[in-house]
Amino acid sequence: MPRCLIITPFPLFIPKHGGQVRAASMIKAMRRAGWHTDSVGIYHESFFPSEEWGALDIVMNDQTVRDRALSDILFADLHVAQAAARDKNVISQLRRVLRRVAPDVIHMEHPWDWPVLMEALPPDSKAKIIYSSQNIEWRSRENFLGFGIQRADSAKWIDTTRTLEMQVARDADLVLAISDLEAAEIEAEAGRPVVYVPAVSDLADPEIEINGKFAQQASAEKIRYAALMGSAYWPNVEGFFDLFPQGLGFLTQDERIWVAGTIGRGLTEDIRYGDFQSINDSRFRAIGYIDDADRAAFLTPAACVLVPVRLGAGAKLKTADAVASGSPVIATPHSLEGYGPIVQDALGCGVYVADTPDEYRALVRQALREGLQGCSGAVRSKLSLKQMVATLGAEMQKLLDAPHLSRFQDAPPVQ
């Protein structure tokens, strides 16, 4: 059985945020494709609670590294990785993991740990290397500079990030991208093929069991609801208020927006929610965290699933869940970026797009009052784990058969 080691800048024992969920889905797909797969996270203890740490993870605890990362949070991943590449203990631990696992393939989620790997990897290693891009990191950070996060040296770190990403994209044996648009861009800049591997959602499994928890609650309250699920990550909050700037008074008393995840708290604690407190409270329900077993129960019975995202880079995992649920999806153009081949046949018949408050609210009303068609099984299947297994399995077999590359002469410097 071929062996793969996946390296991440975060733990995977309890995947929660989008990056962790994406990496966990890759591991699941590799294992189903017949690979023995282990993972090692390299990160600072300040950013993840100990109950989330994995058995092989390399956890840093240097106070100076913590302070540096927190003082420039936009580039925290880069600062932690740079410190890790200079830390002899981290390099020694990664070497032990490499000897223990003896991988045929080393799979890197994100570019950050490339300098760490180059320090730890023996010069005679024959392991093939995969670079999996979750988004173009330098651009995502550049887009956020206009929101008061910019520092005097931000331009320098953007350049450093861009250089690192292109170095990994050029030197890895195989490059994957979660977004079709970013796959094409990396391909053009790196001058090599990039394989598009979209996000997956277990809601795309036609055999998934759906309990009636939320459908029964809606029936008991004699209401219809639009579903929104996400974290309190500030672009999610901004998107909601961008599209519902005058509150939820456009809904009738038997229409609701139900919100799952930490975004509910993020919305209700925002001053803009309080501008229409009374009317919002009568048409809004913050459910809080729901586990994986309840995601289908929450999204599938909804009159529609909302994806009101207008900021952020890469392909949004919440879009994959929305489309895979089978319910009508009301999206923004931005929320569909990266999913072109997936949703192109569903536009207007499963996926409905609006980018202004008036247009967006009109679609929500239509879904709640008249009903809209949901996504077909053929569209949903493109986001299934089965599809990822087929794609990854074929690419990794080709990788095993390909000649080994020598990459050490161009390894990036540790700054």
N, C-alpha and C positions, 0 to 999 in steps of 0.2 A: 504493500500500500504506500503510495507516494506521501510525503510529509510536507506540510506547509506551516510556517510560523507567521502570524499576522502581528505587526507592530502598530500600536496606536498611542496617541498622546493622552489617553484617558483609560480608566478601567472599563472592563466589559462584563464583570460578574453580575451586575444589576444594570443593564442598559436602560437609560432614561431619556437623555436628550437625543436630538436627531442624529448627530454623528455617531453616538454609541449604537443606536438602533440600526443604522446603516451598516456599521462594521459587524454587528452581531448577525445581521441577515447574510452577509458575505460568508461568515464562518459556517452558518447553517447550510448554505448552498454548497460550499466546498465539501463539507462532510457528506452531504447527500450525493455528491458527484464521486464519492469514493476516496476522498483524501483524509488522512489523519491531520487534524488541524489544532494547533495550540495558539494561544495569544499571550503577548506581553505588552503591558502598558508602561510607559515611561512618563512620569508626571510628578508634581509636587503634592505633598500630603495636604496642603492647605485648601486645595481645590476640590477634593473628593473625600467623603467620609470613609472611615476604615472598613465599614461593612460592605463597601462596594469594591474593595481591592481584590484583584485576582491572585492566584497562588504564585504565578511567575512574575508578577508585576515588580517593577523597579521604582520605588517610591522615594523621592528626595525630600529632605527635611531642612535644608540649609536656609537660615533666616534671611540671608542676603539675597538669595534667589527669589524667595517669597516676596520680599519688599520690592525688588526690581520688577517682578511680574505685575504686582498689584499697582505699582506706580505708573504703569503704562499698559493698562489692561487690554487695549486693542491689539497689542503685540505680545501678550503674555505667553502664548504658545511658543513663539520664536525665542523669547528670552529664556524660558525654561529649557528648551532644546539646546540652545547655545551653551548654557551652563552645564547641561548633561554631557555634552560632547567634550567638555574640559575636565569633567569629574572622573578621576581614575577609578573610583569605586563603581560608578555607573557603568563604565566601559567594561570593567572586570565582571560585573554581574551579567551584562548582556552577553559577554563571551561565554560565560558558564551556561546561559540559556541556549545559546547556539550549539554548544557542544552536546548538551543534554537532548535537545530536540533533533539535531542533525537534519535540518530541513532541506528538501530538494528545491523548495521555493520559499522565498521571503516576501511577504505581501505587506506593503506599507500603506496604511490609511493616512492621508495628509502627507505633506512633504517635510514636516518639521524635523523628524528624527533621522533624516538622511545623513547629516554629518556624524551623528552618534553611531549609526550603523557602519559607516565607512571607517570609523575608528576601531570598531569592535570586530569587524569581519576579517577573518584571516586572508592574507593575500592569495592563498592557493584555494580559496573556497570556490566550489563549482555551483553553488546555489544560484538559481535564477531569481531575479528580483522583479516584483510587480509594484508599480506605483498606481494607487487608486485615488483619483482626485475627487473629493466631495464638493469642492467648488474652487474657482480661481481665487486663491487667498489674497493676493495682493490687491485685486480689484475690489473685493468685498470690504477690505479695510479702507481703501481709498474712498469708497462711497460713503463711509461713515464719518469722514473727517469734518463734514459740514454740520455735524450735530454736537459741536462743542467738545469733541474728544481729541482734537488735534494738539500735538506738542511740537516743540521747535525741531525735534529730530524725526518727526513722523515720515517725512519724505524719504529720509535715509532708510528707514526700516521697510518702507514700501518697496524701494529698490532692492534691498537685501532679500525680501520675500520673493519678489519676482525672479531674481537671479537664481535663488534656490529652487523654485518651482520648475524653471526651465532646465536647470541642471539635472534634476531628477527625471523629468520627462524625456530628456535626451539620452540619459544613461541607463535607465531601467530596461529590462528585457521586454516588458509588456506594460502598456499604460491603459488604464481604464478611467472612464469619466461617467458621473451620474447624470450629466446633462448633455443632450445632443448638441446644443449650441456651444457649450464649453469644450466638448470633444472636438468639434471642428476648429475652434480657436487654438486649442493646444496643439492640434495636428499641424495647423498652419505655422505656428511659431516654432515648434520643436522640429518640424520637418520629418515627421514619422507618423505612422498610423496610430489611431487611438480608438479603442473599442468602447462603444456606448453600452453601459450596463445600468439601466434605469433602476430607480428605487422599487422595492417590492412591498407588498402589504399582505398579511395573512387573511385580510378580508376578501381577497381575490379567490380564495379557495372555495369552490362551489359546495364543498361538503362541510363548511364551517357551521357549527351549531350556534343558533341565535336564541337567547332567552328573551322572554317577553317583558322584562323588567320595566323598561322605559315606555314601551308601547302601552302597557297596562296603566302606568301612571298618567300618561297623556289622556287615555280614554276615561279614566276616573275623574280627571279634572275638566273633561270636555273641551280640550284645547288641541290645537295643531302646533307643531314646533319646527323651527329651523334649527339645525344643529351646528355648533361651532366647537372645535376642539383644538387646544394648543397650549403653549406655555406662556408665561408672563413676559417673555422676551420682548423688549420694547418695540421692535418693528411690527409684531403682531398687534400690540395695543394701538400703535399709531394707525395701522390699517383700518381697524374697527372704527375709530373716531373720524378718520378721513371719509369713510363711506356712510357713517351715520352721525353727521355733525350736529344734527338737531334732535338727537335722541330717538326713541322708539315710538313716538306718537303716530307714526304712519301705520302702525299695526292696530288691529281691533282688539277688544278685550279678550277674545278667545284665541288670539294668536300670540305666540311666544318665540323668543330666542333663548334656547337652552345652551349653556356653555360648560364644557368639561375641561378639566386641567387647570393649571395655575393661572391661566389667562383670565379666568373669572374674577379672581381677587385683584389682578392687575387692572381690570376694567372698573370694578366698583370702587376701588381706592383712588382712581384718577379724578382730578377736579372736574374734568369735562363730563363725567357721569353725573356728578352732583348738580350740574347746571339744569338737568331735567330729572332730578331725583325721583319725584313722585310718579311720573309717567313711566320712567325706566323701570322702577321697582315692580310696577304692575305687569310688565311685559318681558321681564328678564329673570332668568334663574341661573345662578352659579352653582353647578353640581359639585365642583371640586374634582379631585383626582378620581379617575376610574381605571381599573386594571384592564389588562389585555382581554380578559374574558368578557368584559362588558362593552368593549369598543363597538363591536358589531351590533349589540343590543341598543346602543345609543344612536349610531349613525343610520342604520338600515331603515328603521321605522320613520325617520324624519321626513318631513315634506321636502326638505332640501338640505344640503350640506354647504355651509358657507366657507369660502377660503378668501377672506378680504385682505390679502397681502399685497403691499405695494413697495416694500423695501426688502433688502437682503439679497444675498448672492446664491447661486446654485439652484438646484432643483429642490423644492420644498417637500419634505416627507409627508406633511399633512395633506398635500395635494394627492399623493398616491393613495392614502387612506380614503380620502373623499371619493375619488373615482372608483376605487375598488369596492366601496360600500354598495354600489348599485343604485344609490339614491341620486336624484338630480343634483348636480354640482353648480353652484353659482360662484364663479371665479373672476379674478381680475386677470388682465393679460400677463402681469408680472408673476402671478402665482402659477401660471402654466408654463413659464419659461423652463426649458429643459425637458419637457414632455411632448414635444412636437409630434413625433411618430406615434405616440400613445394616444393622444386625444384628437388627432386631425380628423378622424372619421366620426367623432362624437360631438363636434361643435354644432350646437343647435339641436342636438338630439341626445342629450345626456349631460353635456357640459355647456353651460350658458355663461357668456362673458360680458362683463360691464366694467367700466372704469370711472364712472361718475356717480355721485350719490343718488341722483334721480334715476338713472338707469339701473343701478344696483337694487335700490328699494323696489322698483317696479317688478323686477324679476322675483324678489323675495315674496312680494304680495301675490304674484301670479302662481308661484309654487304653493303657497299656503291656501289660496282660494280656489284655483282652477286645477292645479296639479300640473306637473311637468314630467316628461319622460325621463327615466333614469338611464344609466349607462348599460350597454349590452354586455352579455357574457364574453363576447369576443374582445371587447375593449378591456374589460376587467382582467382577462387572462394574461394580457401583456405585462401586468404588474404582479404576476404570481411568482412564488418561489420556484415553481416548476420551470418557468421560463428562465429565471436566473441560473438555475442548475444547468440547463441545457447550454446557455451561453458561456458560463464560466467553465463548465466541464470541457467543452470543445477547445476553448482558448488555452486552458492550462495543459491540456494534452499536447497541443501544438508547441507550447512553451517547453515542455519536457524534451521534445524531439529536436528543438532548435539548438544551434551551437552556442557555447558559452561566450559571453562578452567579457573583455578585460576593461575595467572601469576605474582602476585606482589612480592612473596617471592624471585624471581630471577631477579627482575628488574635491569638493568645495572646501575652502578654508574655514576654520572655526574662528569666528570674529569675537 
